[in-house]
Amino acid sequence: MILSMAGFALGDAFVKLSSSNMSIGLLLILMSAPGVVLFAALARRDGQAVFSPRYFDSPVVMRNVVEAFTAISMVSALALAPLSLVISIIQAVPLIVTLGAALILKEKVGIRRWIALFVGFFGVILMLRPDASGISFGALLALLAAIGLSTRDLLTRITPPSIGTLQMSTWGTASLIPAGIFMLPFTGPHDVPSLSGFAIVFCAAMANAVGYYAITAAMRIGEVSFVTPFRYTRLI
């Protein structure tokens, strides 16, 4: 989980850099393609089928749909809002995941964690800074991304163990490509990036690939209520 948070933190910084001169739709496509190739190659090396009927299992399908909408929300939030605000709001994820682990996965959560959940939710409301002018659109997108990330992680937990982590990583990353294509008509113009622009996107892709694999493995191997608090290392 700590490795995952380090990867996503670096990836967010590179996405923020890229979003200043690249449309969101194009950024999603260019960022996901290298990850798909990497995960597919690693899956093949380990003897895991890249294309499998297990792709159509309900948890996998739901996870990939959630992944696509979450990616749109997250990248849009990074483009519209300050990086520090987005990352702060994303810290609602440990609270939502712990709540889901208790209600859906039936993990035991003590009274101190319940108190922490409500205190944390109040902290998220403070970071959203609602006032007479309303909450900023970028902050709302970040909150939607936090809900999406939490849902994805819970779906990861209930996915059958027979489906490999590399398979899940391949399919989840691939879901960003149709998400990017969907966003293309709404996020133009689509100028061809410079060489440095491609380099930044590639760095974002590799950092996010490390984070994505690591968090998928963490949510499948460790107890949810134990590994989830380590998400806060992302703030560093």
ROMARVO-216030 format. One line per 10 residues: number of its first residue (from 1); their letters; for each residue x, y, z of N, C-alpha, C. Coordinates in nm, 3 decimals. Layout:
N
NUM = A = X/Y/Z/X/Y/Z/X/Y/Z ~ ...
This chain:
236
1 = MILSMAGFAL = 0.082/-0.121/0.000/0.000/0.000/0.000/0.086/0.126/0.000 ~ 0.197/0.123/0.075/0.287/0.239/0.077/0.349/0.261/-0.060 ~ 0.391/0.153/-0.124/0.446/0.163/-0.261/0.341/0.217/-0.356 ~ 0.217/0.171/-0.341/0.109/0.218/-0.426/0.088/0.368/-0.411 ~ 0.085/0.416/-0.288/0.062/0.558/-0.265/0.176/0.643/-0.321 ~ 0.299/0.591/-0.313/0.413/0.664/-0.371/0.397/0.673/-0.523 ~ 0.356/0.561/-0.584/0.336/0.561/-0.729/0.226/0.656/-0.772 ~ 0.113/0.652/-0.703/0.001/0.739/-0.740/0.033/0.887/-0.715 ~ 0.108/0.915/-0.609/0.144/1.054/-0.581/0.231/1.111/-0.694 ~ 0.328/1.033/-0.739/0.411/1.077/-0.852/0.327/1.088/-0.979
11 = GDAFVKLSSS = 0.241/0.989/-1.000/0.156/0.991/-1.118/0.066/1.114/-1.121 ~ 0.009/1.150/-1.005/-0.078/1.268/-0.998/-0.003/1.395/-1.035 ~ 0.121/1.404/-0.989/0.202/1.523/-1.021/0.228/1.533/-1.171 ~ 0.260/1.419/-1.234/0.284/1.420/-1.379/0.155/1.448/-1.457 ~ 0.041/1.395/-1.408/-0.087/1.423/-1.473/-0.119/1.572/-1.464 ~ -0.093/1.631/-1.347/-0.118/1.774/-1.330/-0.035/1.855/-1.428 ~ 0.090/1.815/-1.449/0.176/1.884/-1.546/0.120/1.869/-1.687 ~ 0.077/1.748/-1.721/0.030/1.720/-1.857/-0.101/1.789/-1.888 ~ -0.188/1.802/-1.787/-0.323/1.854/-1.810/-0.324/2.001/-1.850 ~ -0.212/2.070/-1.830/-0.208/2.212/-1.864/-0.200/2.235/-2.014
21 = NMSIGLLLIL = -0.154/2.135/-2.090/-0.141/2.153/-2.235/-0.188/2.031/-2.315 ~ -0.277/1.951/-2.255/-0.329/1.833/-2.323/-0.472/1.809/-2.278 ~ -0.560/1.772/-2.371/-0.699/1.747/-2.334/-0.710/1.623/-2.245 ~ -0.815/1.620/-2.163/-0.833/1.511/-2.068/-0.852/1.378/-2.140 ~ -0.931/1.378/-2.249/-0.954/1.254/-2.323/-0.827/1.197/-2.380 ~ -0.747/1.281/-2.444/-0.621/1.235/-2.503/-0.524/1.190/-2.395 ~ -0.522/1.261/-2.283/-0.434/1.225/-2.173/-0.468/1.087/-2.118 ~ -0.596/1.056/-2.103/-0.636/0.924/-2.053/-0.590/0.813/-2.147 ~ -0.606/0.835/-2.277/-0.567/0.732/-2.375/-0.415/0.710/-2.373 ~ -0.340/0.819/-2.382/-0.194/0.808/-2.388/-0.136/0.754/-2.258
31 = MSAPGVVLFA = -0.202/0.785/-2.147/-0.151/0.741/-2.018/-0.179/0.592/-1.993 ~ -0.291/0.542/-2.043/-0.329/0.404/-2.014/-0.263/0.304/-2.108 ~ -0.236/0.344/-2.233/-0.183/0.250/-2.332/-0.053/0.182/-2.287 ~ 0.049/0.256/-2.237/0.171/0.187/-2.194/0.146/0.090/-2.079 ~ 0.055/0.124/-1.988/0.024/0.035/-1.877/-0.040/-0.094/-1.923 ~ -0.128/-0.084/-2.021/-0.193/-0.205/-2.075/-0.088/-0.297/-2.136 ~ 0.002/-0.242/-2.216/0.107/-0.322/-2.279/0.195/-0.388/-2.174 ~ 0.233/-0.312/-2.071/0.320/-0.364/-1.966/0.253/-0.478/-1.890 ~ 0.130/-0.455/-1.844/0.061/-0.557/-1.765/0.030/-0.681/-1.849 ~ -0.009/-0.661/-1.976/-0.038/-0.775/-2.062/0.087/-0.860/-2.084
41 = ALARRDGQAV = 0.201/-0.795/-2.105/0.326/-0.869/-2.125/0.364/-0.947/-2.000 ~ 0.350/-0.885/-1.884/0.382/-0.953/-1.758/0.286/-1.068/-1.731 ~ 0.158/-1.048/-1.766/0.060/-1.155/-1.747/0.093/-1.275/-1.835 ~ 0.127/-1.248/-1.960/0.165/-1.356/-2.051/0.289/-1.429/-2.001 ~ 0.385/-1.354/-1.950/0.507/-1.416/-1.899/0.478/-1.511/-1.783 ~ 0.379/-1.473/-1.700/0.343/-1.555/-1.585/0.239/-1.661/-1.617 ~ 0.204/-1.674/-1.746/0.110/-1.777/-1.785/-0.036/-1.741/-1.760 ~ -0.066/-1.612/-1.738/-0.204/-1.569/-1.717/-0.262/-1.521/-1.851 ~ -0.381/-1.566/-1.883/-0.443/-1.529/-2.011/-0.482/-1.382/-2.011 ~ -0.441/-1.310/-2.115/-0.478/-1.169/-2.127/-0.626/-1.157/-2.160
51 = FSPRYFDSPV = -0.675/-1.246/-2.246/-0.817/-1.251/-2.279/-0.875/-1.378/-2.219 ~ -0.974/-1.363/-2.132/-1.029/-1.476/-2.060/-1.178/-1.457/-2.039 ~ -1.255/-1.567/-2.036/-1.398/-1.555/-2.005/-1.425/-1.495/-1.867 ~ -1.323/-1.502/-1.779/-1.340/-1.446/-1.645/-1.355/-1.294/-1.649 ~ -1.320/-1.234/-1.762/-1.337/-1.090/-1.778/-1.483/-1.049/-1.758 ~ -1.575/-1.141/-1.789/-1.717/-1.109/-1.783/-1.781/-1.146/-1.649 ~ -1.697/-1.187/-1.550/-1.750/-1.207/-1.416/-1.803/-1.075/-1.362 ~ -1.914/-1.079/-1.290/-1.979/-0.956/-1.243/-1.886/-0.862/-1.167 ~ -1.806/-0.910/-1.069/-1.717/-0.817/-0.997/-1.616/-0.749/-1.089 ~ -1.567/-0.823/-1.191/-1.468/-0.767/-1.283/-1.532/-0.660/-1.370
61 = VMRNVVEAFT = -1.650/-0.690/-1.425/-1.719/-0.592/-1.510/-1.751/-0.466/-1.432 ~ -1.807/-0.482/-1.312/-1.841/-0.366/-1.230/-1.715/-0.287/-1.193 ~ -1.607/-0.359/-1.163/-1.483/-0.291/-1.127/-1.428/-0.209/-1.243 ~ -1.434/-0.264/-1.363/-1.382/-0.192/-1.480/-1.467/-0.070/-1.514 ~ -1.600/-0.082/-1.500/-1.688/0.033/-1.525/-1.659/0.144/-1.424 ~ -1.647/0.104/-1.297/-1.616/0.202/-1.192/-1.480/0.266/-1.218 ~ -1.384/0.184/-1.262/-1.250/0.234/-1.291/-1.254/0.343/-1.398 ~ -1.332/0.322/-1.503/-1.340/0.419/-1.612/-1.397/0.552/-1.563 ~ -1.508/0.549/-1.491/-1.568/0.672/-1.441/-1.479/0.741/-1.338 ~ -1.410/0.661/-1.257/-1.319/0.718/-1.156/-1.203/0.790/-1.223
71 = AISMVSALAL = -1.149/0.730/-1.330/-1.037/0.792/-1.402/-1.079/0.927/-1.460 ~ -1.198/0.932/-1.519/-1.248/1.059/-1.574/-1.260/1.163/-1.465 ~ -1.315/1.125/-1.351/-1.333/1.219/-1.240/-1.199/1.266/-1.185 ~ -1.105/1.172/-1.168/-0.976/1.205/-1.107/-0.893/1.296/-1.197 ~ -0.880/1.261/-1.324/-0.800/1.343/-1.415/-0.863/1.480/-1.434 ~ -0.996/1.486/-1.441/-1.064/1.615/-1.454/-1.042/1.700/-1.330 ~ -1.048/1.637/-1.212/-1.024/1.711/-1.087/-0.883/1.766/-1.082 ~ -0.785/1.685/-1.125/-0.645/1.731/-1.126/-0.626/1.847/-1.223 ~ -0.703/1.846/-1.332/-0.691/1.954/-1.431/-0.754/2.083/-1.381 ~ -0.859/2.073/-1.299/-0.938/2.191/-1.262/-0.906/2.246/-1.123
81 = APLSLVISII = -0.852/2.164/-1.034/-0.834/2.205/-0.895/-0.686/2.194/-0.856 ~ -0.644/2.267/-0.752/-0.506/2.255/-0.704/-0.475/2.112/-0.662 ~ -0.353/2.068/-0.688/-0.313/1.932/-0.657/-0.331/1.902/-0.508 ~ -0.294/1.996/-0.422/-0.303/1.974/-0.278/-0.448/1.952/-0.234 ~ -0.543/2.025/-0.293/-0.684/2.009/-0.259/-0.735/1.872/-0.302 ~ -0.700/1.830/-0.424/-0.746/1.700/-0.473/-0.694/1.588/-0.385 ~ -0.565/1.592/-0.352/-0.506/1.486/-0.270/-0.568/1.484/-0.131 ~ -0.599/1.602/-0.077/-0.661/1.608/0.055/-0.799/1.544/0.054 ~ -0.877/1.574/-0.048/-1.013/1.517/-0.056/-1.007/1.366/-0.080 ~ -0.907/1.322/-0.156/-0.892/1.178/-0.181/-0.868/1.102/-0.051
91 = QAVPLIVTLG = -0.826/1.173/0.054/-0.805/1.107/0.183/-0.936/1.062/0.248 ~ -1.049/1.091/0.182/-1.175/1.033/0.228/-1.181/0.884/0.197 ~ -1.096/0.837/0.106/-1.101/0.696/0.064/-1.083/0.600/0.181 ~ -0.982/0.618/0.271/-0.971/0.523/0.382/-1.098/0.514/0.467 ~ -1.165/0.627/0.483/-1.288/0.627/0.564/-1.398/0.547/0.495 ~ -1.414/0.571/0.364/-1.521/0.502/0.289/-1.491/0.353/0.279 ~ -1.365/0.317/0.255/-1.328/0.176/0.242/-1.350/0.103/0.374 ~ -1.311/0.166/0.485/-1.331/0.103/0.615/-1.479/0.083/0.644 ~ -1.559/0.183/0.609/-1.704/0.171/0.625/-1.758/0.056/0.541 ~ -1.712/0.047/0.417/-1.755/-0.061/0.329/-1.710/-0.198/0.379
101 = AALILKEKVG = -1.588/-0.204/0.434/-1.538/-0.330/0.486/-1.624/-0.380/0.601 ~ -1.674/-0.286/0.683/-1.758/-0.324/0.797/-1.898/-0.365/0.752 ~ -1.957/-0.289/0.660/-2.096/-0.313/0.622/-2.110/-0.423/0.517 ~ -2.015/-0.430/0.423/-2.027/-0.523/0.311/-1.945/-0.650/0.334 ~ -1.817/-0.633/0.374/-1.730/-0.748/0.392/-1.740/-0.806/0.533 ~ -1.815/-0.738/0.622/-1.840/-0.785/0.758/-1.712/-0.795/0.842 ~ -1.613/-0.710/0.812/-1.495/-0.704/0.897/-1.529/-0.631/1.026 ~ -1.467/-0.672/1.135/-1.494/-0.611/1.264/-1.423/-0.477/1.275 ~ -1.498/-0.372/1.305/-1.442/-0.238/1.321/-1.482/-0.187/1.459 ~ -1.383/-0.155/1.543/-1.410/-0.113/1.680/-1.465/0.028/1.690
111 = IRRWIALFVG = -1.504/0.067/1.812/-1.566/0.197/1.834/-1.472/0.311/1.800 ~ -1.342/0.292/1.824/-1.246/0.399/1.794/-1.237/0.426/1.645 ~ -1.249/0.321/1.564/-1.246/0.341/1.419/-1.374/0.407/1.369 ~ -1.488/0.373/1.434/-1.613/0.440/1.396/-1.605/0.589/1.427 ~ -1.548/0.624/1.543/-1.531/0.766/1.578/-1.440/0.834/1.477 ~ -1.332/0.763/1.439/-1.239/0.819/1.341/-1.308/0.842/1.207 ~ -1.400/0.753/1.170/-1.473/0.769/1.045/-1.551/0.900/1.043 ~ -1.623/0.928/1.151/-1.704/1.049/1.155/-1.617/1.175/1.165 ~ -1.508/1.166/1.240/-1.416/1.280/1.248/-1.353/1.304/1.111 ~ -1.315/1.197/1.044/-1.255/1.211/0.911/-1.352/1.269/0.810
121 = FFGVILMLRP = -1.480/1.226/0.818/-1.580/1.280/0.727/-1.597/1.431/0.750 ~ -1.596/1.472/0.875/-1.606/1.615/0.906/-1.485/1.689/0.850 ~ -1.367/1.626/0.856/-1.248/1.688/0.800/-1.258/1.705/0.650 ~ -1.317/1.607/0.581/-1.336/1.618/0.436/-1.429/1.735/0.403 ~ -1.536/1.750/0.481/-1.629/1.861/0.460/-1.555/1.994/0.477 ~ -1.466/2.002/0.575/-1.388/2.125/0.595/-1.299/2.153/0.474 ~ -1.240/2.048/0.416/-1.152/2.067/0.301/-1.231/2.108/0.177 ~ -1.359/2.066/0.169/-1.443/2.107/0.056/-1.480/2.255/0.065 ~ -1.476/2.312/0.186/-1.501/2.454/0.208/-1.634/2.502/0.148 ~ -1.745/2.440/0.183/-1.873/2.490/0.131/-1.906/2.627/0.188
131 = DASGISFGAL = -1.952/2.719/0.103/-1.993/2.851/0.149/-2.109/2.897/0.062 ~ -2.139/3.023/0.068/-2.255/3.076/-0.004/-2.241/3.058/-0.155 ~ -2.118/3.053/-0.203/-2.095/3.039/-0.346/-2.096/2.892/-0.392 ~ -2.108/2.800/-0.293/-2.112/2.659/-0.326/-1.973/2.597/-0.330 ~ -1.969/2.467/-0.353/-1.843/2.393/-0.359/-1.791/2.395/-0.503 ~ -1.661/2.411/-0.518/-1.604/2.418/-0.652/-1.626/2.287/-0.728 ~ -1.638/2.297/-0.859/-1.663/2.180/-0.943/-1.546/2.083/-0.934 ~ -1.424/2.137/-0.929/-1.307/2.051/-0.917/-1.308/1.970/-0.789 ~ -1.353/2.032/-0.677/-1.361/1.961/-0.550/-1.466/1.851/-0.555 ~ -1.578/1.878/-0.620/-1.683/1.777/-0.634/-1.633/1.658/-0.717
141 = LALLAAIGLS = -1.558/1.686/-0.823/-1.502/1.578/-0.904/-1.405/1.493/-0.822 ~ -1.326/1.558/-0.737/-1.234/1.485/-0.650/-1.310/1.396/-0.553 ~ -1.422/1.446/-0.501/-1.503/1.365/-0.410/-1.564/1.245/-0.483 ~ -1.609/1.266/-0.607/-1.660/1.154/-0.688/-1.549/1.051/-0.712 ~ -1.428/1.101/-0.737/-1.315/1.010/-0.757/-1.288/0.929/-0.630 ~ -1.299/0.993/-0.514/-1.277/0.923/-0.388/-1.379/0.811/-0.368 ~ -1.505/0.840/-0.401/-1.608/0.737/-0.390/-1.580/0.624/-0.489 ~ -1.539/0.660/-0.611/-1.507/0.559/-0.711/-1.389/0.472/-0.672 ~ -1.284/0.533/-0.618/-1.166/0.457/-0.575/-1.203/0.359/-0.464 ~ -1.288/0.404/-0.373/-1.330/0.317/-0.262/-1.410/0.199/-0.314
151 = TRDLLTRITP = -1.502/0.226/-0.406/-1.583/0.119/-0.464/-1.496/0.019/-0.538 ~ -1.399/0.071/-0.615/-1.309/-0.017/-0.688/-1.232/-0.109/-0.595 ~ -1.182/-0.054/-0.483/-1.104/-0.135/-0.391/-1.188/-0.244/-0.325 ~ -1.312/-0.212/-0.292/-1.400/-0.314/-0.233/-1.434/-0.422/-0.335 ~ -1.454/-0.383/-0.461/-1.478/-0.482/-0.566/-1.354/-0.568/-0.590 ~ -1.236/-0.508/-0.575/-1.112/-0.585/-0.586/-1.109/-0.696/-0.483 ~ -1.155/-0.663/-0.363/-1.151/-0.759/-0.252/-1.242/-0.879/-0.278 ~ -1.357/-0.857/-0.342/-1.452/-0.967/-0.360/-1.433/-1.039/-0.494 ~ -1.335/-0.996/-0.573/-1.306/-1.066/-0.699/-1.246/-1.203/-0.669 ~ -1.290/-1.309/-0.737/-1.240/-1.444/-0.710/-1.088/-1.452/-0.717
161 = PSIGTLQMST = -1.024/-1.523/-0.623/-0.878/-1.536/-0.622/-0.823/-1.602/-0.748 ~ -0.906/-1.678/-0.820/-0.858/-1.745/-0.941/-0.824/-1.648/-1.053 ~ -0.871/-1.524/-1.042/-0.837/-1.421/-1.140/-0.708/-1.354/-1.094 ~ -0.605/-1.358/-1.178/-0.474/-1.308/-1.138/-0.471/-1.157/-1.122 ~ -0.381/-1.110/-1.036/-0.365/-0.967/-1.014/-0.322/-0.895/-1.142 ~ -0.234/-0.959/-1.221/-0.191/-0.898/-1.347/-0.306/-0.892/-1.447 ~ -0.393/-0.992/-1.445/-0.510/-0.987/-1.532/-0.600/-0.870/-1.493 ~ -0.626/-0.854/-1.364/-0.710/-0.745/-1.317/-0.647/-0.610/-1.350 ~ -0.515/-0.602/-1.338/-0.446/-0.477/-1.368/-0.455/-0.445/-1.517 ~ -0.441/-0.548/-1.601/-0.452/-0.528/-1.746/-0.590/-0.477/-1.783
171 = WGTASLIPAG = -0.694/-0.546/-1.735/-0.830/-0.511/-1.772/-0.872/-0.376/-1.714 ~ -0.830/-0.349/-1.590/-0.866/-0.221/-1.529/-0.802/-0.104/-1.600 ~ -0.673/-0.118/-1.634/-0.604/-0.012/-1.706/-0.662/0.007/-1.846 ~ -0.699/-0.104/-1.911/-0.756/-0.097/-2.045/-0.889/-0.022/-2.045 ~ -0.961/-0.022/-1.933/-1.091/0.046/-1.927/-1.076/0.198/-1.941 ~ -0.954/0.249/-1.918/-0.931/0.392/-1.932/-0.931/0.436/-2.078 ~ -0.902/0.345/-2.170/-0.898/0.381/-2.312/-1.038/0.418/-2.364 ~ -1.142/0.334/-2.344/-1.276/0.379/-2.386/-1.323/0.502/-2.309 ~ -1.278/0.517/-2.183/-1.314/0.637/-2.108/-1.255/0.761/-2.176 ~ -1.129/0.750/-2.221/-1.067/0.862/-2.291/-1.133/0.891/-2.423
181 = IFMLPFTGPH = -1.168/0.785/-2.498/-1.238/0.804/-2.626/-1.372/0.873/-2.604 ~ -1.443/0.834/-2.499/-1.570/0.897/-2.466/-1.554/1.046/-2.438 ~ -1.441/1.083/-2.376/-1.420/1.223/-2.338/-1.367/1.309/-2.452 ~ -1.317/1.248/-2.560/-1.256/1.325/-2.669/-1.346/1.435/-2.724 ~ -1.475/1.409/-2.754/-1.558/1.516/-2.811/-1.582/1.633/-2.716 ~ -1.563/1.609/-2.585/-1.596/1.713/-2.486/-1.473/1.788/-2.435 ~ -1.353/1.743/-2.472/-1.233/1.801/-2.410/-1.130/1.845/-2.513 ~ -1.173/1.892/-2.630/-1.079/1.940/-2.732/-1.023/2.075/-2.695 ~ -0.932/2.132/-2.775/-0.873/2.070/-2.894/-0.767/1.966/-2.858 ~ -0.734/1.880/-2.952/-0.643/1.770/-2.926/-0.511/1.791/-3.002
191 = DVPSLSGFAI = -0.432/1.884/-2.953/-0.303/1.912/-3.016/-0.207/1.796/-2.991 ~ -0.122/1.767/-3.088/-0.021/1.663/-3.072/0.083/1.710/-2.970 ~ 0.107/1.632/-2.864/0.202/1.675/-2.762/0.344/1.683/-2.818 ~ 0.424/1.768/-2.755/0.565/1.775/-2.789/0.637/1.652/-2.734 ~ 0.764/1.639/-2.767/0.843/1.526/-2.719/0.847/1.525/-2.566 ~ 0.865/1.644/-2.508/0.866/1.652/-2.361/0.729/1.617/-2.304 ~ 0.622/1.654/-2.377/0.487/1.620/-2.333/0.466/1.470/-2.330 ~ 0.513/1.400/-2.435/0.504/1.255/-2.437/0.585/1.193/-2.322 ~ 0.700/1.252/-2.292/0.785/1.200/-2.185/0.714/1.211/-2.050 ~ 0.647/1.324/-2.027/0.576/1.342/-1.900/0.461/1.243/-1.888
201 = VFCAAMANAV = 0.387/1.223/-1.998/0.276/1.128/-1.996/0.327/0.986/-1.972 ~ 0.441/0.952/-2.032/0.498/0.818/-2.011/0.537/0.799/-1.865 ~ 0.595/0.903/-1.804/0.630/0.896/-1.662/0.504/0.878/-1.577 ~ 0.397/0.949/-1.613/0.270/0.933/-1.542/0.219/0.791/-1.556 ~ 0.229/0.734/-1.677/0.181/0.598/-1.702/0.257/0.497/-1.618 ~ 0.390/0.508/-1.613/0.470/0.412/-1.539/0.448/0.424/-1.388 ~ 0.440/0.549/-1.338/0.415/0.569/-1.195/0.279/0.514/-1.155 ~ 0.179/0.541/-1.237/0.044/0.490/-1.207/0.037/0.338/-1.221 ~ 0.115/0.281/-1.313/0.117/0.135/-1.328/0.170/0.069/-1.201 ~ 0.277/0.124/-1.146/0.331/0.071/-1.020/0.226/0.083/-0.910
211 = GYYAITAAMR = 0.164/0.202/-0.901/0.062/0.223/-0.798/-0.056/0.130/-0.815 ~ -0.098/0.108/-0.939/-0.218/0.029/-0.966/-0.195/-0.118/-0.931 ~ -0.081/-0.172/-0.974/-0.053/-0.311/-0.940/-0.041/-0.329/-0.789 ~ 0.031/-0.237/-0.725/0.056/-0.250/-0.581/-0.074/-0.243/-0.500 ~ -0.165/-0.152/-0.538/-0.288/-0.142/-0.460/-0.380/-0.260/-0.486 ~ -0.379/-0.313/-0.608/-0.459/-0.432/-0.637/-0.410/-0.549/-0.553 ~ -0.279/-0.566/-0.546/-0.222/-0.674/-0.465/-0.250/-0.652/-0.316 ~ -0.237/-0.528/-0.271/-0.258/-0.499/-0.129/-0.401/-0.531/-0.085 ~ -0.498/-0.492/-0.170/-0.638/-0.514/-0.134/-0.678/-0.661/-0.142 ~ -0.600/-0.742/-0.213/-0.630/-0.885/-0.224/-0.557/-0.966/-0.118
221 = IGEVSFVTPF = -0.441/-0.919/-0.074/-0.358/-0.998/0.018/-0.387/-0.964/0.164 ~ -0.390/-0.833/0.196/-0.402/-0.792/0.336/-0.545/-0.772/0.380 ~ -0.566/-0.767/0.511/-0.697/-0.733/0.565/-0.726/-0.587/0.531 ~ -0.847/-0.561/0.484/-0.882/-0.426/0.437/-0.862/-0.323/0.548 ~ -0.913/-0.352/0.667/-0.905/-0.255/0.776/-0.761/-0.232/0.823 ~ -0.670/-0.327/0.791/-0.530/-0.309/0.830/-0.453/-0.228/0.727 ~ -0.466/-0.263/0.598/-0.384/-0.198/0.496/-0.436/-0.059/0.459 ~ -0.567/-0.035/0.477/-0.626/0.092/0.433/-0.566/0.215/0.498 ~ -0.539/0.216/0.632/-0.480/0.337/0.691/-0.348/0.380/0.630 ~ -0.276/0.287/0.568/-0.147/0.323/0.508/-0.165/0.410/0.384
231 = RYTRLI = -0.290/0.431/0.342/-0.317/0.526/0.233/-0.274/0.668/0.272 ~ -0.273/0.697/0.400/-0.241/0.832/0.443/-0.096/0.870/0.413 ~ -0.011/0.771/0.381/0.127/0.803/0.343/0.130/0.886/0.215 ~ 0.020/0.886/0.139/0.014/0.966/0.017/0.029/1.115/0.047 ~ -0.014/1.157/0.165/-0.004/1.300/0.201/0.140/1.347/0.208 ~ 0.232/1.257/0.243/0.374/1.296/0.252/0.423/1.339/0.115
